[in-house]
Amino acid sequence: MVEGAQVRQLARVAVVGTSGAGKSTFARALSQQLGVAYIELDALYWGPGWTKPPLDEFRTRVDAATAAPRWVCDGNYSTVRDLVWPRASALIWLDFSFPLVFTRAVRRTLRRTWTRERLFAGNRESLRNVFDPEWIPWWVLRTFWRRRREWPALFEGPELAHLHVFRLRHPSQAQRLLRDAGAPPQYAT
């Protein structure tokens, strides 16, 4: 349960988790309920044709977006972690099981490919990318266990001692946190 003091810590929230965990869906629902800006790091990063910005340009975008006093930001970009995490008042880690996130990642990728859903900067996912190491299901395979191993130590660093870390291990916990924070119950579990 999120108590009143903990809700106040949700002024600037970093939402992290493996691709397919539901970061964007969760962060969007939380930001709407709290009435704060929603920052999607993927939207700040990707350009047309899946082009990547120069690092200094990406960092400038993230720096400007997270300078506001209240926001919810989702994404796992280590190149801007030093901007986002120290500014956050809370960090929510959607640390769901591997079978769940991998299944979600595959389904989402296939759905987006089939429906030709437009993503950041008008980009679309394609099955041509199935051999690309950054194709989302491969990305989950490459990063899931490493993040689970490395992130707890990062959260305990002295520069992040101010953070209230919510490590949610099941979608029902995410749903409960949203409910306790007053968010509407449309977060998909």
C-alpha positions in Angstrom: 0.0 0.0 0.0 1.2 3.5 -0.8 0.9 5.7 2.2 0.4 9.5 2.1 4.1 10.2 2.7 5.0 7.8 -0.1 2.5 9.4 -2.5 4.3 12.7 -1.9 7.5 11.0 -3.0 5.9 10.4 -6.4 6.6 14.0 -7.5 9.4 12.9 -9.8 9.2 9.2 -10.7 11.6 7.1 -12.8 9.9 3.9 -14.0 12.3 1.2 -15.1 12.1 -2.4 -16.1 12.9 -4.8 -18.9 11.3 -4.2 -22.3 7.9 -5.7 -22.2 7.3 -5.1 -18.5 4.8 -2.4 -19.2 6.9 0.7 -18.3 5.1 3.1 -20.7 1.6 1.9 -19.9 2.3 2.1 -16.2 4.1 5.5 -16.4 1.4 7.0 -18.5 -1.4 5.9 -16.1 0.6 7.2 -13.1 1.4 10.6 -14.7 -2.3 11.1 -15.7 -3.5 10.4 -12.2 -0.9 12.5 -10.5 -1.4 15.3 -13.1 2.3 15.5 -13.9 4.2 15.5 -17.2 4.9 12.1 -18.8 8.4 11.7 -20.2 9.0 8.8 -22.6 12.7 8.4 -23.1 12.2 6.4 -26.3 10.4 9.4 -27.8 13.3 11.7 -26.9 15.8 9.2 -28.3 14.5 7.8 -31.6 14.4 9.8 -34.8 12.8 9.0 -38.2 14.1 5.8 -39.7 15.1 4.6 -36.3 18.0 7.1 -36.3 19.8 7.7 -33.0 20.7 11.2 -32.0 24.2 12.3 -31.0 24.7 11.6 -27.3 25.0 15.3 -26.3 21.7 16.1 -28.1 19.9 13.2 -26.3 21.3 14.3 -23.0 20.2 17.9 -23.6 16.6 16.7 -24.4 16.5 14.6 -21.2 18.0 17.4 -19.1 15.4 19.8 -20.3 12.5 17.4 -19.8 13.5 16.4 -16.3 14.2 19.9 -15.1 10.5 20.3 -14.2 9.5 19.9 -10.6 7.0 17.1 -11.2 7.1 14.3 -13.8 6.9 10.5 -14.5 9.7 9.3 -16.8 10.0 5.8 -18.2 13.1 4.2 -19.8 16.3 2.4 -19.2 18.9 4.5 -21.0 22.2 4.2 -19.0 23.6 7.2 -20.9 21.1 9.5 -19.1 20.7 7.6 -15.9 22.9 10.2 -14.2 20.4 12.9 -15.1 17.1 11.0 -14.4 17.8 8.9 -11.3 19.4 11.6 -9.1 16.5 14.0 -9.9 13.8 11.5 -9.2 12.2 11.3 -5.8 11.0 7.7 -6.4 12.0 4.9 -8.7 9.5 2.2 -9.6 11.1 -1.0 -10.9 8.7 -3.3 -12.8 10.8 -6.4 -12.0 8.4 -9.0 -13.4 9.3 -12.6 -14.3 11.2 -13.5 -17.4 8.4 -15.6 -19.0 5.9 -12.7 -18.5 8.1 -10.0 -20.0 9.4 -12.1 -22.8 5.9 -13.2 -23.8 4.7 -9.6 -23.7 7.7 -8.4 -25.7 7.1 -11.0 -28.5 3.3 -10.4 -28.6 3.7 -6.6 -28.6 6.4 -6.8 -31.4 4.2 -9.1 -33.5 1.1 -6.9 -32.9 2.9 -3.7 -33.8 4.4 -5.4 -36.9 1.0 -6.7 -38.0 -0.9 -3.5 -37.4 1.9 -1.3 -38.7 1.5 0.8 -35.6 3.4 4.1 -35.7 5.9 4.6 -32.9 8.3 7.3 -32.0 9.0 9.7 -34.9 6.7 7.7 -37.2 8.8 4.6 -37.0 7.3 1.1 -37.3 8.5 -2.3 -36.1 9.2 -4.8 -38.8 10.0 -8.5 -39.0 13.0 -7.5 -41.1 14.5 -6.6 -37.8 14.3 -10.1 -36.4 18.0 -10.6 -37.0 18.9 -7.2 -35.5 20.4 -7.6 -32.0 18.3 -4.6 -30.9 15.0 -6.3 -31.9 13.0 -6.2 -28.7 12.7 -9.9 -28.0 16.5 -10.3 -28.5 17.0 -7.2 -26.4 15.0 -8.8 -23.5 17.1 -12.0 -23.8 20.3 -9.9 -23.6 19.4 -7.5 -20.8 16.9 -9.2 -18.4 19.3 -11.1 -16.2 22.0 -8.5 -16.3 19.7 -5.8 -15.0 18.3 -8.0 -12.3 21.9 -8.6 -11.2 23.2 -5.0 -11.5 20.4 -2.7 -10.5 20.0 -3.5 -6.8 23.6 -2.4 -6.2 23.0 0.8 -8.2 20.0 1.7 -6.1 22.0 1.4 -3.0 24.7 3.9 -4.1 25.1 7.0 -1.9 24.1 9.3 -4.7 20.7 7.6 -4.8 20.1 7.4 -1.0 17.3 9.9 -1.4 15.3 7.6 -3.7 12.3 5.6 -2.5 12.6 2.4 -4.6 9.5 0.4 -5.3 10.5 -3.0 -6.6 7.4 -4.6 -8.0 7.6 -8.3 -8.8 4.1 -8.9 -10.2 1.7 -6.9 -12.2 -0.8 -7.1 -9.3 1.6 -5.0 -7.2 1.8 -2.4 -10.0 -2.0 -2.3 -10.1 -2.1 -1.9 -6.4 0.4 0.9 -6.4 -1.6 2.7 -9.1 -4.8 2.2 -7.1 -3.3 3.3 -3.8 -1.9 6.4 -5.6 -5.4 7.1 -6.9 -4.8 6.0 -10.5 -7.6 4.6 -12.6 -7.7 0.8 -12.8 -7.0 0.5 -16.6 -3.4 -0.6 -16.2 -3.2 -3.9 -18.0 -2.0 -6.8 -15.8 
